[in-house]
Amino acid sequence: MIQPPILNPNPPEAPSGTPIHPLAAGVLVAVDNLWNLADWAVVTWWVTVPLSFLSVFVPTLWFQRRLRKDRWGSAVAKALALGLVAAIPTSLTGTPVGMALLAWTGVDRWRR
């Protein structure tokens, strides 16, 4: 006797449409706003640029890898992109990018 195929009663949840975890976007906005303190002190940019990069890169890598379950390559690429945006020595870049990512997350949750 032929039996019908067994369908999975609990299909896997569809992945969210946002590529970046909301906490990573929040870290980007927070670190980017810290540039307001260092904007006038160009002399210290050799310290603040690498620190801004690392303070966004490391948490984003962790959020993407552990909370978002991204593969290493994808998590490193996303962390590198956000870290580079945060390292631009002005607060005019990361805030709009981070806010757009946070808005995307909110729209995506509202849509579901």
Secondary structure as UniProt FT lines:
FT   HELIX           22..33
FT   HELIX           35..38
FT   TURN            39..40
FT   HELIX           42..44
FT   HELIX           45..62
FT   HELIX           63..67
FT   HELIX           72..87
FT   TURN            91..92
FT   HELIX           94..111
//
